[in-house]
Amino acid sequence: MPPFRGERLDAFTDVMRDLTMQRIATWPIGEPFSLMDRAREIALDIIICSIFGVIEPSRVAQLRRSIPRAHRGGRTEARLLRAAP
């Protein structure tokens, strides 16, 4: 897993910005919504793409479903490894 500091972190800034902007573009305008839920979605996308290196849309969607379930179920490394690429 890449360390998130210094130059290594700089390599991920474009990905983080792009994923954040993609998510923000889907937010409702003129109606309330949970910012916490939206921030979690952005964080999860960043983890999937930056840490796991997954960019294929169907695999990203699968991990979006699998990772929160593994976390709620008492996140074990075995569960996360099964969810990882």
N, C-alpha and C positions, 0 to 999 in steps of 0.2 A: 504494500500500500504506500502511495507517495506521501511524503511529509508535506503538510500544508504550512509552509513558511518560506520566506525569502523568494528566491528565483523560482522555486518549484511552485509556489502559490501563484506567482505572476503568470505562469504558463496556463493556469486555469481561469484567469479573469475573463477572457473573451467568452468561454463556455458558460461561466456563471452569469455574465451579463446577458448573453443571448437567451439562455433558459429563463431568466427572470423576465425579460421583456416579452417572451412568448407567453408566459403565464399571465402577466399583467394585462396583455391584450385581450384576454378572455374574461376579465373581471367585469361584473355588471356595472353599468353607469346609472346613477340616480336611484339606486336601491341599496339598502344595507347588506353587508355580508361579513362573515367572520374572517378577519385579517389573520388570526392565528392559524386557521385551517389553510388559508392560501399560502402563508409563509411556510407551513409544513410541506405543502405540495412542492414549492420551489426548492426547499432543502432536499427533499427526496429526489427530485430530478437531478440536482447537482451531485448528490451522492451516487446515483445510478450512472450518470454519464462521466463524471470526473474520477471517481474512485474505482468503480467497477469497469469503466471504459465501454459501457454498452450504449450504442447509438441506434441500433436497428429498432424501428418503432414498435414492432410486435413484442420484442423482448423487453423493451423499456416498459410497455404496458403490463406485461406479465410481472415484472419486478415491482411495479407500482402497487400491484395487488398483493404480492407475496410478502414483501418486506414489512408492511404494517401488521399483517396477520402474524408473522413470526415474532414481531416485537410485542404485540398484545399477549401472545401465548407464553410469555416468559422467555424472551429472546435468548436462545441458546446459539452457540456458534454453529452447531450442526444444522439448525433450521436456516440460519442465514446462508450457510454454504450451499445448501440445497437450492436456495432462491437465487444465488449468484450465478453468473454466466459460466 
